[in-house]
Amino acid sequence: MNKFTRLRNILAERKQTHQYRRPRIADSAQQPRMQIDGQPVLAFCSNDYLGLANHPAVIKAFQEAANEYGVGSGAAHLINGHSKPHQALEEALAEFTGRDRALLFSTGYMANLGVVSALMQRGDTVHQDRLNHASLLDAARLSGARLVRYKHNDMAHLRKRLSLTTHDTGQAMILADGIFSMDGDTAPVHELASIAAQTDSWLMIDDAHGFGVLGEHGAGLLEQEQLTQNDVPILMATLGKGLGTAGAFVAGSHELIEYLIQTARTFIYTTAQPPAIAAATLTSLKLVQNEPWRRERLQQFIRQFRRGAEQLGLPLMKSQTAIQPILVGDSGKALQMAQTLEQQGILVTAIRPPTVPPHTARLRITLSAAHTTAEVDQLLETLGSLQKPD
Ligand SMILES: *Cc1c(COP(=O)(O)O)cnc(C)c1O
């Protein structure tokens, strides 16, 4: 059999099961009104929750740092790629999150792979929420530890799994998304913290969707829930979503960060992000701290959307965050709804298995502080018109 036959078969199967995807081409900056594949669209699918990806001050900081430091960092952090903006950003992130120290990674995916594979090994057990992000699942696999998945947000199930698997030699780690990326609901972080303390397990919260968006000052879910470094020893968050730039960081104790610098392979063996990205992120971080109106505006749109969707009788999910999925079930139907919306100038992604469990295809709607009240109304009206029989 020709080696390409398997590829052809898998691709054909993906098409048949409505799982085939292709990238669209954007010809404008990341913002609600974009030019995509040559068409103007109003987008409700971005993770740029605060409208910072195309903010003039962030762009300016990027340009100025590029003038001073050039574009490429040239090397890994431990060689000579760790610049002053990288250092300043790590210090600012540690202070902002109330942790001893923070360590930058090039992407969130790499941060997760790096931390879990550095701390866990064969003989250990990693407990994960069943709906965790793919990068956390891959991280556990890479570590060689045993991967155990507990039912979504089911703390009794987690306790049971822990009691069955904790043994004398191996260590345990609990991993959860702070806000679940495809559902928008929140992990029970207080309970997770007390279970981790009781069982002497590591606890890591991936706050990719909460950082910048939640908490009085925008430091994320753990700020909102007032959980310290003692409660949650490993905080990971990304910078490409609420902060509108790119990259990720891990924050925790001096000892944890020192250990990661020595052992996290996705930190050691990769080129540092361009210094200009770090400089832009520092400016973005200041906007997060100094402009709470962005978070308030986002909350206002979340309320507006949920109220409107309820009136239309749309099947909302249990989310109070910027991620507001509408459950459809069938992949083909979700895809068709997304296509109809796109014909009417609204871009929403149909999320299908294997990204979500079978028969739970959905329209993943995300809101941003950069939207307007009229735009959220336009989305609601268009969704309403989809429901009417033709
Ligand atoms: C987006 C995301 C990541 C990956 O972060 P990148 O910086 O995009 O690689 C990790 N975890 C969660 C929960 C995410 O939503």
The ligand as an SDF file (V2000), in Angstrom:
LIG
                    3D

 15 15  0  0  0  0  0  0  0  0999 V2000
   -5.1170   28.6600   23.8750 C   0  0  0  0  0  0  0  0  0  0  0  0
   -4.8550   27.7600   25.0180 C   0  0  0  0  0  0  0  0  0  0  0  0
   -3.5900   27.2190   25.2380 C   0  0  0  0  0  0  0  0  0  0  0  0
   -2.4680   27.3640   24.2510 C   0  0  0  0  0  0  0  0  0  0  0  0
   -1.9080   28.6200   24.2990 O   0  0  0  0  0  0  0  0  0  0  0  0
   -1.1260   29.1700   23.0270 P   0  0  0  0  0  0  0  0  0  0  0  0
   -0.3380   30.3200   23.5380 O   0  0  0  0  0  0  0  0  0  0  0  0
   -2.1490   29.5390   22.0260 O   0  0  0  0  0  0  0  0  0  0  0  0
   -0.2520   28.0450   22.5570 O   0  0  0  0  0  0  0  0  0  0  0  0
   -3.3910   26.4790   26.3910 C   0  0  0  0  0  0  0  0  0  0  0  0
   -4.4020   26.2570   27.2530 N   0  0  0  0  0  0  0  0  0  0  0  0
   -5.6370   26.7360   27.0430 C   0  0  0  0  0  0  0  0  0  0  0  0
   -6.7200   26.4500   28.0470 C   0  0  0  0  0  0  0  0  0  0  0  0
   -5.9090   27.4930   25.9250 C   0  0  0  0  0  0  0  0  0  0  0  0
   -7.1360   27.9490   25.6860 O   0  0  0  0  0  0  0  0  0  0  0  0
  1  2  1  0
  2  3  1  0
  2 14  2  0
  3  4  1  0
  3 10  2  0
  4  5  1  0
  5  6  1  0
  6  7  2  0
  6  8  1  0
  6  9  1  0
 10 11  1  0
 11 12  2  0
 12 13  1  0
 12 14  1  0
 14 15  1  0
M  END
$$$$
